[in-house]
Amino acid sequence: MFDLRLLIGAIALSSSFAAFADTPLPTTAPAPANNPTTPEKVALGKMLYHDPRLSSTGTVACASCHNTMLGGEDNRPNSMGVHGQTGGRSAPTVWNAAFNAVQFWDGRAASLEEQAAGPVTNPIEMGMKSWDDVVSRLKTIPGYPQAFEKAFGDKNAISKDNATKAIAAYERTLITPNSAYDQYVGGNKSALTAQQTRGMEKAQQMGCTGCHSGPAFNGAGVFQKFPTFSNGALEAQYHFIKDLGREDVTKKEADKHMWKVPTLRNIALTAPYFHNGAVKDLTTAVKIMAKLQVGIDISDADTADIVAFLNSLTGEFPAQTMPVLPGTPGTSFNYN
């Protein structure tokens, strides 16, 4: 009979000599050929990203759940959408999302452009009935036609496709380089404390690099089953397997409880943790990962060392100036 524990043990053993990313995080993100990054597109995308009028109630923007003044999410277990509704998953960080091969926890979007389209018409999130309604609304806001024309070179440029391209272009600028770890792999071996170095080595020995590889510590598109080991007490407390994960997208039994490997970049700033936001602090999250993914009862000392290392992954956040949104002098919308 196939023994999953042996496989996990083999992964941990093979990864024990593997390092995390040996190069710093890139300072620019690659753009697709059909959506080159331009200053005009980024400026438009920043406006759309922060404009709550893309929601049915005029109260929820992309930035509401993915706050660029924080760790790129909202520090809530489940984000709040229109009419106070909440979904079942925690908002992933937008910082460094440009380095994800897929988007959303279940990987259902293949690009930032595709991801940007989803929440706007999700009935729980931003609640617009259709993108046709969004386009109609944008056309009535003085200033947006000119901003779209400047970004795309067309007087009739307002469209779903161009709106999502602009939002994605802005999101590709949200990169946090020059963490202590980046300085360390860049040659400054004093950038990490002794405890952080111990934590890095212990995380590698445990096999964390088997999934959290690459400069963004996200496995570059890897999906991983979570939890790998069952534990009735932890499940009763945190309800990790209530959500089927990627199986909801593919309808394949093999994808049950499979999740996109999340980035570890800035993880100290993105509590609560896991797909359902059920774990409030990083120390507990590390202990749970050790128990449920590699079958280890990790000591308090080793946990503290790994948490210290994870804190070294907090990068430098580019200054964010809030955009001035086009106004609608003398009128408003019929929000619902």
C-alpha positions as CSV (number, residue, x, y, z in Angstrom):
1,M,0.0,0.0,0.0
2,F,1.2,3.5,-0.8
3,D,2.5,5.2,2.4
4,L,2.1,9.0,2.2
5,R,4.2,9.4,5.3
6,L,7.2,7.8,3.5
7,L,6.8,10.2,0.6
8,I,6.7,13.2,2.9
9,G,9.7,11.9,4.8
10,A,11.6,11.5,1.5
11,I,10.7,15.1,0.5
12,A,11.8,16.4,3.8
13,L,15.1,14.4,3.6
14,S,15.8,15.5,0.0
15,S,15.0,19.1,0.9
16,S,17.2,19.1,4.0
17,F,20.2,20.1,2.0
18,A,18.3,22.5,-0.3
19,A,18.4,26.2,0.4
20,F,15.6,28.7,0.0
21,A,16.0,31.2,-2.8
22,D,19.7,31.9,-3.4
23,T,19.0,35.1,-5.2
24,P,17.2,38.3,-4.0
25,L,13.6,39.1,-5.0
26,P,13.5,40.8,-8.4
27,T,12.6,44.5,-8.2
28,T,10.5,44.3,-11.4
29,A,7.9,41.8,-12.4
30,P,7.5,40.4,-16.0
31,A,4.5,41.6,-17.9
32,P,2.6,39.6,-20.6
33,A,3.2,40.5,-24.2
34,N,-0.4,41.8,-24.5
35,N,-0.2,44.0,-21.5
36,P,3.1,45.8,-21.3
37,T,3.5,48.0,-18.2
38,T,3.4,51.8,-18.8
39,P,3.1,54.7,-16.4
40,E,-0.3,55.7,-17.8
41,K,-1.7,52.2,-17.4
42,V,-0.3,51.9,-13.8
43,A,-1.9,55.3,-12.9
44,L,-5.3,54.2,-14.3
45,G,-5.0,50.8,-12.5
46,K,-4.2,52.5,-9.2
47,M,-7.4,54.6,-9.6
48,L,-9.5,51.6,-10.4
49,Y,-7.9,49.5,-7.6
50,H,-8.9,52.1,-5.0
51,D,-12.3,53.1,-6.4
52,P,-15.3,51.7,-4.4
53,R,-17.6,52.7,-7.2
54,L,-16.6,49.4,-8.9
55,S,-18.9,47.7,-6.3
56,S,-22.6,47.6,-6.3
57,T,-22.9,49.5,-3.0
58,G,-20.1,52.0,-3.6
59,T,-18.4,50.8,-0.5
60,V,-15.9,48.1,-1.5
61,A,-12.8,48.5,-3.6
62,C,-10.0,46.0,-4.4
63,A,-8.0,47.9,-1.7
64,S,-10.6,47.1,0.9
65,C,-9.5,43.5,1.1
66,H,-6.0,43.9,-0.3
67,N,-4.8,47.0,1.6
68,T,-1.5,48.4,0.3
69,M,-1.2,50.5,3.4
70,L,-0.9,47.2,5.3
71,G,0.5,43.8,4.4
72,G,-1.5,43.7,1.2
73,E,-4.6,42.1,2.8
74,D,-7.0,43.1,5.5
75,N,-5.9,41.1,8.6
76,R,-9.3,39.5,8.8
77,P,-10.1,35.8,8.9
78,N,-12.6,36.4,6.1
79,S,-12.9,39.5,4.1
80,M,-16.0,41.6,4.2
81,G,-17.8,42.5,0.9
82,V,-21.0,44.3,0.0
83,H,-23.8,44.4,2.6
84,G,-21.4,43.1,5.3
85,Q,-21.2,39.7,3.7
86,T,-18.1,37.5,4.4
87,G,-16.7,34.7,2.3
88,G,-15.1,31.5,3.5
89,R,-11.4,32.3,2.7
90,S,-8.8,34.8,3.9
91,A,-7.6,37.4,1.4
92,P,-4.2,36.6,0.0
93,T,-1.7,39.4,0.0
94,V,-1.4,41.5,-3.2
95,W,2.3,42.3,-2.5
96,N,4.5,40.3,-4.8
97,A,1.4,38.6,-6.3
98,A,3.0,39.4,-9.7
99,F,5.3,36.5,-9.0
100,N,2.5,33.9,-8.5
101,A,2.0,31.5,-11.4
102,V,-1.7,31.3,-10.5
103,Q,-4.0,33.5,-8.4
104,F,-6.6,32.8,-5.7
105,W,-6.1,30.2,-3.1
106,D,-7.4,27.5,-5.4
107,G,-5.5,28.7,-8.4
108,R,-8.6,29.3,-10.5
109,A,-7.1,32.4,-12.3
110,A,-4.0,32.0,-14.5
111,S,-3.0,35.7,-14.4
112,L,-3.4,39.0,-12.5
113,E,-5.7,40.2,-15.3
114,E,-8.0,37.2,-14.9
115,Q,-8.0,37.6,-11.1
116,A,-8.9,41.2,-11.3
117,A,-12.1,40.4,-13.1
118,G,-13.5,38.0,-10.5
119,P,-14.2,39.9,-7.3
120,V,-16.1,42.8,-9.1
121,T,-19.0,40.6,-10.1
122,N,-18.8,38.2,-7.2
123,P,-22.1,38.6,-5.3
124,I,-20.4,38.4,-1.9
125,E,-17.4,40.6,-2.7
126,M,-18.1,43.6,-4.9
127,G,-21.5,42.6,-6.1
128,M,-21.8,44.2,-9.5
129,K,-24.3,42.3,-11.7
130,S,-22.1,42.2,-14.7
131,W,-19.0,43.8,-16.2
132,D,-21.3,45.6,-18.7
133,D,-22.7,47.4,-15.8
134,V,-19.3,48.3,-14.6
135,V,-18.3,49.6,-18.0
136,S,-21.5,51.7,-18.2
137,R,-20.8,53.2,-14.8
138,L,-17.2,54.1,-15.7
139,K,-18.3,55.8,-18.9
140,T,-20.5,58.2,-16.9
141,I,-17.7,59.3,-14.6
142,P,-15.9,62.4,-16.0
143,G,-12.2,61.7,-16.1
144,Y,-12.2,58.0,-16.7
145,P,-12.7,58.2,-20.5
146,Q,-9.6,60.4,-20.7
147,A,-7.6,58.2,-18.4
148,F,-8.5,55.1,-20.4
149,E,-7.6,56.9,-23.6
150,K,-4.3,58.0,-22.2
151,A,-3.5,54.4,-21.1
152,F,-4.7,52.6,-24.2
153,G,-4.6,55.1,-27.0
154,D,-8.3,54.8,-27.9
155,K,-11.2,57.2,-27.3
156,N,-13.5,54.2,-26.7
157,A,-11.1,52.3,-24.5
158,I,-13.3,51.7,-21.5
159,S,-13.9,47.9,-21.4
160,K,-13.6,45.0,-19.0
161,D,-10.4,43.8,-20.8
162,N,-8.7,47.2,-20.4
163,A,-9.9,47.8,-16.9
164,T,-8.4,44.5,-15.7
165,K,-5.2,45.1,-17.7
166,A,-4.8,48.4,-15.9
167,I,-5.4,46.9,-12.5
168,A,-2.9,44.1,-13.2
169,A,-0.3,46.6,-14.4
170,Y,-0.6,48.5,-11.1
171,E,-0.4,45.3,-9.1
172,R,2.9,44.4,-10.9
173,T,4.5,47.4,-9.3
174,L,3.7,46.1,-5.8
175,I,7.0,44.4,-5.0
176,T,8.8,44.4,-1.6
177,P,12.5,43.8,-2.2
178,N,15.6,44.3,0.1
179,S,14.4,42.3,3.1
180,A,17.1,41.2,5.5
181,Y,17.0,37.8,3.7
182,D,17.6,39.5,0.3
183,Q,20.5,41.3,1.8
184,Y,21.9,38.1,3.2
185,V,21.7,36.2,-0.1
186,G,23.1,39.3,-1.8
187,G,26.3,38.9,0.1
188,N,25.7,40.7,3.4
189,K,26.0,37.7,5.8
190,S,25.5,40.0,8.8
191,A,22.0,40.9,7.6
192,L,20.5,37.9,9.5
193,T,20.8,37.5,13.2
194,A,22.2,34.3,14.7
195,Q,18.6,33.2,15.6
196,Q,17.3,34.0,12.1
197,T,20.1,31.9,10.6
198,R,19.3,29.0,12.9
199,G,15.6,29.3,11.9
200,M,16.5,29.3,8.2
201,E,18.6,26.2,8.6
202,K,15.9,24.4,10.7
203,A,13.2,25.3,8.1
204,Q,15.3,23.9,5.4
205,Q,16.0,20.7,7.4
206,M,12.3,20.3,8.0
207,G,11.7,20.3,4.2
208,C,9.9,23.7,3.9
209,T,11.9,24.3,0.7
210,G,10.0,21.4,-0.9
211,C,7.1,23.8,-1.4
212,H,8.2,27.4,-0.5
213,S,10.9,27.6,-3.1
214,G,12.0,30.4,-5.5
215,P,12.6,34.1,-4.8
216,A,9.0,34.7,-3.7
217,F,9.0,31.6,-1.5
218,N,5.8,30.4,-3.2
219,G,6.9,27.4,-5.2
220,A,6.3,29.1,-8.6
221,G,2.8,27.6,-9.2
222,V,3.1,24.5,-7.0
223,F,-0.1,23.1,-5.5
224,Q,0.2,21.2,-2.3
225,K,-2.3,19.2,-0.2
226,F,-3.1,20.7,3.1
227,P,-3.3,19.1,5.6
228,T,-1.1,16.2,4.7
229,F,-1.5,14.4,8.0
230,S,-4.9,14.2,9.7
231,N,-5.3,15.4,13.3
232,G,-8.7,15.3,14.8
233,A,-8.0,17.8,17.6
234,L,-6.6,20.4,15.3
235,E,-9.4,19.9,12.8
236,A,-12.0,20.3,15.5
237,Q,-10.4,23.6,16.4
238,Y,-9.5,25.0,13.0
239,H,-11.8,23.3,10.4
240,F,-9.1,23.1,7.7
241,I,-10.7,20.4,5.7
242,K,-14.2,21.9,5.6
243,D,-13.1,23.7,2.4
244,L,-12.4,21.3,-0.5
245,G,-9.9,23.7,-2.1
246,R,-9.0,23.2,-5.7
247,E,-11.5,20.4,-6.1
248,D,-14.2,23.0,-6.2
249,V,-12.6,24.3,-9.4
250,T,-11.6,21.2,-11.2
251,K,-14.2,18.8,-9.8
252,K,-11.4,16.2,-9.5
253,E,-11.1,14.0,-6.4
254,A,-7.3,14.2,-6.7
255,D,-7.5,18.0,-6.2
256,K,-9.4,17.7,-2.8
257,H,-7.7,20.0,-0.2
258,M,-5.0,21.1,-2.8
259,W,-4.0,24.7,-2.4
260,K,-1.7,27.2,-4.2
261,V,1.5,27.4,-2.1
262,P,1.3,30.9,-0.6
263,T,4.3,33.3,-0.5
264,L,6.2,33.6,2.8
265,R,7.2,37.1,1.9
266,N,6.0,39.6,4.5
267,I,4.2,36.7,6.3
268,A,4.8,38.4,9.7
269,L,2.4,41.1,8.5
270,T,-0.4,39.0,7.1
271,A,-2.1,37.3,10.1
272,P,-4.4,35.5,10.4
273,Y,-3.1,32.5,8.6
274,F,-4.1,29.6,6.3
275,H,-6.9,29.6,3.6
276,N,-9.6,30.1,6.2
277,G,-7.8,32.6,8.4
278,A,-8.3,30.4,11.4
279,V,-4.9,30.8,13.0
280,K,-4.3,34.2,14.6
281,D,-0.5,34.1,15.2
282,L,2.6,33.1,13.4
283,T,4.0,30.9,16.2
284,T,0.9,28.7,16.2
285,A,0.9,28.6,12.4
286,V,4.5,27.3,12.4
287,K,3.6,24.6,14.9
288,I,0.6,23.6,12.9
289,M,2.6,23.4,9.6
290,A,5.2,21.2,11.3
291,K,2.5,18.9,12.7
292,L,0.2,18.7,9.7
293,Q,2.6,18.8,6.8
294,V,5.7,16.9,8.0
295,G,4.4,15.1,11.0
296,I,6.8,16.8,13.5
297,D,6.1,18.0,17.0
298,I,8.3,21.0,16.9
299,S,9.9,22.4,20.0
300,D,9.2,25.9,21.3
301,A,12.9,26.8,20.7
302,D,12.9,25.6,17.1
303,T,9.5,27.4,16.5
304,A,10.9,30.7,17.9
305,D,13.9,30.4,15.6
306,I,11.8,29.7,12.5
307,V,9.5,32.6,13.4
308,A,12.5,34.9,13.7
309,F,13.7,33.7,10.2
310,L,10.2,34.4,8.8
311,N,10.4,37.9,10.1
312,S,13.5,38.4,8.0
313,L,11.3,38.0,4.9
314,T,9.6,41.4,5.5
315,G,10.8,43.6,2.6
316,E,10.8,47.3,1.8
317,F,7.4,48.6,0.7
318,P,7.3,51.1,-2.1
319,A,5.7,54.4,-1.1
320,Q,2.0,54.5,-2.0
321,T,0.4,57.8,-2.8
322,M,-3.3,57.6,-2.9
323,P,-4.8,58.5,-6.3
324,V,-7.3,61.3,-6.8
325,L,-10.4,59.6,-8.2
326,P,-12.5,61.3,-10.9
327,G,-15.5,62.9,-9.3
328,T,-19.2,63.1,-10.3
329,P,-20.0,66.7,-9.5
330,G,-23.6,67.3,-8.7
331,T,-24.8,63.7,-9.0
332,S,-24.4,60.2,-7.7
333,F,-25.3,56.6,-8.6
334,N,-28.3,54.5,-7.5
335,Y,-26.3,52.1,-5.3
336,N,-28.0,49.0,-4.1
